[in-house]
Amino acid sequence: MGTEIETGTKHTSKVVGTAWGLLILNTLGSAGAQTIVPLPRSLIQMVTMGSLAAAFALALMVNPRVRIRPSAYVFLLTLLLVPSLISSVDQGFGALFRCTRLALFIGTLWLLTRWWDGGPTFVRHHIRMYFAVLGSVAAGLVISPGAAMPDLYGGRLVGALWPLTPPQIGQYAAVIIGLTVLLLLGRRTDRRSAAVVIVPSLVLLALTHTRTATLGMLIGLTLAILSLILTSAAARRVFTWAVLCAAVAAVGFSSALQAWFLRGQSQENFASLTGRAKVWHALLSAPRTTTEQLFGWGLGDKSFDGLPIDNSWLAVYNEQGMTGVALVAAIIIVLGGVALLRPPSLSRACAIFLISYCAIASYTEAGLGDASPYLLHLAVAASLLAAPAEPTPLPAPEVSKPEVRQRRAPRWARTSEVT
């Protein structure tokens, strides 16, 4: 019996991990650089949407009775569907299709909450899948360096096998580097396995020249390690060495770091955040009705007048209005507040890293209001902050009562009188 239960648990864990990987595949997107073998966008969209349907089917298969755990994070995401639907009703098929996708995405998260127990299970799923994605990027770089670092993107690394942009690759690399470092500090992985993940991911991150991902990783790791510094000697050693290395790098390599950070841009272009500020100003200056201010213009491709918004808060304001902005802010505040109230632990440190990374990246990246990697990062944080599930008590075995045989009374005892 014990072997059967263990085998079933392993099988369920594999199915849950596969469902999580399919959710990540769905959020990779269909727009990006030119690939070595041209892939029709319709084919890419078919693969990504098919992966979401498959993820929902797998989650329902392992959770057929729809047993879910309370989650403030997924509940707030569900509320976010309300302004999305209200604003998308009159915007045509495209907006409603995105609402359906978001609903299916949230439904899959609800089904997977059954396995959110405060442990690092989903952290490992996250690292494995994104490391596989980075493996495809590295393979494209080896096969065709010119296609992987095209002039169109200023020589920055892109996906040559699957259309991925430099910010996407930088985000994936930064997240798994931070999580792997924390697992190493918590002794949940060995140094060799950590080096296999961290070293190539650092190389790919450097080749993308992604400033947001780099800053988000450094600040997020700093906050996460500080949350462990009172209870972990390893965290104190790492923090001390990190401060020393940062001081040496600031003094000895300041010019090289500045050149890498500016990416050859002028001070004016850098000050306007590579043109983002102009798009933001135009978006905020556009006239809106009261309804549009409250609920937005419906789910779209996170652009304004054909230009990418590249800011989660303004993208949510544009598509879901101030109601959406309030709900997204509530998500960050609730997750951050719960993380601060938890006692120091590895799970808390990983959650702080993911929450702070998403908060920092939200300034120059869109994605907090729709199905995206950022919502999956926050879902992992929510799984880490969930209370451990209480073990289900086994039913007590029924003890069969021995049959009480009634002895037949003697004949003289059955008479009313003794003669």
C-alpha positions in Angstrom: 0.0 0.0 0.0 2.8 2.4 0.9 4.5 1.8 -2.5 1.3 2.5 -4.4 0.8 5.8 -2.5 4.4 6.9 -3.2 4.2 6.0 -6.9 0.9 7.9 -7.2 2.4 10.9 -5.6 5.4 10.9 -7.9 3.1 10.6 -10.9 1.0 13.5 -9.7 4.1 15.6 -9.2 5.2 15.0 -12.7 1.8 15.9 -14.1 1.7 19.1 -12.1 5.2 20.0 -13.2 4.2 19.4 -16.8 1.1 21.6 -16.4 3.3 24.3 -15.0 5.7 24.0 -17.9 2.9 24.3 -20.4 1.7 27.5 -18.6 5.3 28.9 -19.1 5.2 27.9 -22.8 1.9 29.8 -23.2 3.5 33.0 -21.8 6.5 32.9 -24.2 4.6 34.9 -26.7 4.6 34.8 -30.5 6.4 38.1 -31.4 10.1 38.6 -31.4 13.2 38.3 -33.6 13.5 36.5 -36.9 14.3 32.8 -36.3 16.7 30.6 -38.3 13.8 28.6 -39.6 10.9 31.0 -40.2 8.0 30.1 -38.1 4.5 31.4 -39.1 3.0 33.4 -36.3 -0.2 31.5 -36.6 1.7 28.3 -35.9 3.4 29.8 -32.8 0.0 31.1 -31.5 -1.5 27.6 -32.1 1.3 26.1 -30.0 1.1 28.6 -27.2 -2.7 28.5 -27.0 -2.7 24.7 -27.3 -0.3 24.6 -24.4 -2.7 26.6 -22.2 -5.6 24.3 -23.0 -3.4 21.3 -22.3 -2.3 22.8 -19.0 -5.9 23.3 -17.9 -6.8 19.7 -18.9 -3.8 18.2 -17.0 -4.6 20.3 -13.9 -8.2 19.1 -14.1 -7.1 15.5 -14.6 -5.0 15.5 -11.4 -7.7 17.5 -9.5 -11.0 16.1 -10.8 -12.9 17.1 -7.7 -11.7 20.7 -8.0 -10.2 20.9 -4.6 -8.6 24.3 -4.2 -6.8 26.1 -1.5 -7.7 29.7 -0.4 -5.4 32.2 -2.2 -5.7 35.9 -1.9 -3.4 36.2 -5.0 -5.6 34.1 -7.3 -8.7 35.7 -5.9 -7.5 39.2 -6.8 -6.6 37.9 -10.3 -10.1 36.6 -10.6 -11.4 40.0 -9.6 -9.2 41.5 -12.3 -11.3 39.6 -14.9 -14.3 41.9 -14.1 -12.8 45.2 -15.5 -11.2 43.2 -18.3 -14.6 41.8 -19.4 -16.4 45.1 -18.9 -14.0 47.0 -21.1 -13.6 44.2 -23.7 -17.2 43.6 -24.5 -17.4 46.3 -27.1 -13.9 45.8 -28.5 -14.4 42.9 -30.8 -13.2 39.3 -30.9 -9.6 40.0 -30.2 -10.2 41.5 -26.7 -12.7 38.8 -25.8 -10.3 36.1 -26.9 -7.7 37.6 -24.6 -10.2 37.6 -21.7 -11.0 34.0 -22.4 -7.2 33.2 -22.3 -6.9 35.1 -19.0 -9.8 33.2 -17.5 -8.4 29.8 -18.5 -5.0 30.9 -17.2 -6.5 31.8 -13.8 -8.6 28.7 -13.7 -5.5 26.6 -14.1 -3.8 28.4 -11.3 -6.9 27.7 -9.1 -6.6 24.0 -9.8 -2.9 24.0 -9.0 -3.4 25.8 -5.7 -4.1 22.3 -4.2 -0.3 21.7 -4.3 0.8 25.1 -2.9 2.2 24.2 0.5 5.0 26.7 1.2 7.7 24.3 -0.2 10.1 24.9 -3.1 8.4 22.5 -5.5 7.2 25.1 -7.9 10.5 26.9 -7.6 12.1 23.8 -9.0 9.5 23.6 -11.8 10.1 27.2 -12.6 13.9 26.8 -12.8 13.8 23.6 -14.9 11.4 25.1 -17.5 13.1 28.4 -17.9 16.5 26.7 -18.0 15.2 24.6 -20.9 14.1 27.8 -22.7 17.5 29.4 -22.2 19.0 26.1 -23.6 17.2 26.8 -26.8 18.6 30.3 -26.9 22.1 29.0 -26.3 21.6 26.4 -29.1 20.5 29.2 -31.5 23.6 31.2 -30.6 25.8 28.2 -31.4 24.1 27.3 -34.6 23.9 30.8 -36.0 25.6 33.6 -34.0 24.5 36.2 -36.6 20.8 35.4 -36.3 21.1 35.2 -32.5 22.7 38.7 -32.2 21.3 40.7 -35.1 22.1 44.3 -35.9 18.3 45.1 -35.7 18.6 44.7 -31.9 21.9 46.4 -31.6 23.9 43.1 -31.3 21.9 42.0 -28.3 21.1 38.3 -27.8 17.7 37.1 -29.1 16.0 33.8 -29.6 17.1 32.3 -33.0 15.1 29.1 -32.6 12.0 30.5 -30.9 11.2 34.2 -31.3 12.3 35.7 -28.0 13.4 39.4 -27.4 16.4 40.4 -25.3 14.2 41.6 -22.4 12.5 38.2 -22.3 15.8 36.3 -22.2 17.2 38.6 -19.6 14.1 38.2 -17.4 14.2 34.4 -17.6 18.0 34.3 -16.9 17.8 36.8 -14.0 14.9 34.9 -12.3 16.5 31.5 -12.4 19.9 32.9 -11.3 18.3 34.5 -8.2 16.2 31.4 -7.3 19.2 29.1 -7.7 21.4 31.2 -5.6 18.8 31.2 -2.8 18.4 27.4 -3.1 22.2 27.1 -2.8 22.2 29.3 0.3 19.3 27.2 1.8 21.3 23.9 1.0 18.5 22.7 -1.2 20.9 22.1 -4.1 24.6 21.3 -4.4 27.3 23.6 -5.8 27.8 21.7 -9.1 24.1 21.7 -9.9 23.9 25.4 -9.0 26.9 26.2 -11.2 25.4 24.4 -14.2 22.4 26.8 -14.0 24.0 30.0 -12.8 27.1 30.3 -15.0 25.5 29.9 -18.5 22.6 32.0 -17.4 24.9 34.8 -16.4 26.6 34.7 -19.8 23.2 34.9 -21.6 22.1 37.7 -19.3 25.3 39.7 -20.1 24.8 39.1 -23.8 21.2 40.5 -23.7 22.4 43.8 -22.2 19.1 44.0 -20.3 19.4 46.6 -17.6 16.0 46.1 -16.0 16.6 42.3 -15.5 20.1 42.9 -14.1 19.0 45.6 -11.6 15.9 43.6 -10.7 18.1 40.5 -10.0 20.7 42.4 -7.9 18.1 44.3 -5.8 15.9 41.3 -5.4 18.8 39.1 -4.3 19.9 41.8 -1.9 16.5 42.0 -0.2 16.1 38.2 -0.1 19.6 37.7 1.4 19.0 40.5 4.0 15.8 38.6 5.0 18.0 35.6 5.9 21.0 37.5 7.4 19.8 37.1 11.0 19.3 33.4 10.8 21.8 32.1 8.2 25.6 32.2 8.5 25.9 31.4 4.8 23.7 34.5 4.0 25.9 36.7 6.1 29.1 35.4 4.3 27.6 35.9 0.9 26.3 39.4 1.7 29.8 40.4 3.0 31.6 39.1 -0.1 29.0 40.7 -2.4 29.5 44.1 -0.8 33.3 43.8 -1.1 33.1 42.6 -4.8 30.6 45.5 -5.6 33.0 48.0 -4.1 36.0 46.7 -6.1 33.9 46.6 -9.3 32.7 50.1 -8.7 36.3 51.4 -8.4 38.1 49.3 -10.9 35.6 48.7 -13.6 33.4 51.8 -13.4 34.0 52.8 -17.0 33.3 49.3 -18.4 30.1 49.0 -16.3 28.9 52.4 -17.4 29.5 51.5 -21.1 27.6 48.3 -20.7 24.8 50.0 -18.9 24.4 52.8 -21.5 24.6 50.4 -24.4 26.0 53.1 -26.7 23.0 55.4 -26.1 23.2 59.1 -25.7 22.4 60.7 -22.4 19.2 62.2 -23.9 18.0 58.8 -25.2 18.9 57.2 -21.9 17.0 59.9 -19.9 13.9 59.3 -22.0 14.2 55.5 -21.3 14.8 54.7 -25.0 11.7 56.6 -26.1 9.3 55.1 -23.5 8.7 58.4 -21.8 7.2 59.9 -25.0 4.7 57.0 -25.3 3.8 57.3 -21.6 3.1 61.0 -22.0 0.9 60.5 -25.0 -1.0 57.7 -23.3 -1.7 59.8 -20.2 -2.7 62.8 -22.3 -5.3 60.9 -24.4 -8.9 61.9 -23.6 -11.0 59.3 -21.8 -14.5 59.0 -20.7 -15.3 58.2 -17.1 -16.0 54.6 -18.0 -12.7 54.3 -19.8 -10.9 55.8 -16.9 -12.4 53.2 -14.5 -12.3 50.1 -16.8 -9.9 51.0 -19.6 -10.2 50.2 -23.3 -10.1 46.4 -23.2 -7.4 43.8 -23.3 -4.9 44.4 -26.2 -1.3 43.9 -27.2 0.1 46.3 -24.6 0.7 49.1 -27.1 -0.5 52.6 -27.7 -0.8 54.0 -31.2 1.3 51.1 -32.4 4.1 51.6 -30.0 4.8 49.3 -27.0 3.9 50.8 -23.6 6.6 48.9 -21.7 5.2 49.8 -18.3 2.9 47.4 -16.4 1.0 50.1 -14.5 0.3 52.2 -17.6 -0.6 49.1 -19.6 -3.1 48.1 -17.0 -4.5 51.6 -16.8 -4.9 51.7 -20.6 -6.6 48.3 -20.8 -8.3 47.8 -17.4 -8.5 51.4 -16.0 -8.0 52.6 -12.5 -9.9 49.5 -11.2 -7.3 47.3 -12.7 -4.4 49.4 -11.3 -6.0 49.2 -7.8 -6.2 45.4 -8.1 -2.7 45.0 -9.3 -1.4 47.2 -6.6 -3.4 45.1 -4.1 -1.7 42.0 -5.4 1.8 43.4 -4.8 0.9 44.9 -1.4 -0.8 41.7 -0.2 2.0 39.4 -1.3 4.7 41.8 0.1 2.9 42.2 3.4 2.4 38.5 3.9 6.1 37.9 3.1 7.2 40.5 5.6 5.0 38.9 8.3 6.4 35.4 7.8 9.4 34.3 9.9 12.8 34.1 8.2 13.0 31.0 5.9 14.2 30.0 2.5 10.6 30.1 1.1 10.1 33.6 2.4 13.5 34.7 0.8 12.5 33.2 -2.6 9.1 35.0 -2.4 10.7 38.3 -1.5 13.1 37.9 -4.5 10.2 37.2 -6.9 7.9 40.0 -5.6 10.7 42.6 -5.6 11.9 41.6 -9.0 8.4 41.9 -10.5 7.8 45.3 -8.8 11.1 46.7 -10.2 10.5 45.3 -13.7 7.0 46.6 -13.8 8.5 50.1 -14.4 9.9 49.2 -17.9 8.0 46.0 -18.7 4.3 45.2 -19.2 2.6 42.1 -18.1 1.1 42.4 -14.6 -2.5 42.7 -15.9 -2.6 39.7 -18.3 -1.3 36.2 -18.6 2.4 36.6 -18.6 5.7 35.3 -17.0 5.3 38.0 -14.3 2.0 36.5 -13.1 3.7 33.1 -13.0 6.6 34.6 -10.9 4.1 36.0 -8.5 2.2 32.7 -8.5 5.4 30.9 -7.4 5.7 33.6 -4.6 2.2 32.9 -3.5 2.9 29.1 -3.4 5.9 29.8 -1.2 3.9 31.9 1.2 1.0 29.4 1.5 0.6 27.7 4.8 1.6 24.0 4.8 -1.4 21.8 4.1 -2.6 20.0 7.2 -2.2 16.2 6.8 -5.4 14.4 6.3 -6.0 12.1 9.3 -6.4 8.4 8.4 -9.7 6.9 9.4 -9.5 4.7 12.4 -9.9 1.0 11.6 -13.2 -0.4 12.6 -12.8 -2.9 15.4 -15.3 -5.7 14.9 -17.1 -6.5 18.2 -17.1 -10.1 19.1 -20.5 -11.7 18.9 -22.1 -12.2 22.2 -23.8 -15.5 22.3 -26.8 -15.7 24.4 -26.8 -18.7 26.6 -30.0 -20.5 26.6 -31.6 -20.3 30.0 -32.4 -23.6 31.7 -35.9 -24.8 31.7 -36.5 -24.2 35.3 -35.4 -20.6 35.0 -38.0 -19.9 32.2 -40.9 -20.7 34.5 -42.6 -18.1 36.6 -42.6 -20.2 39.7 -40.2 -22.7 41.2 -41.9 -25.9 42.2 
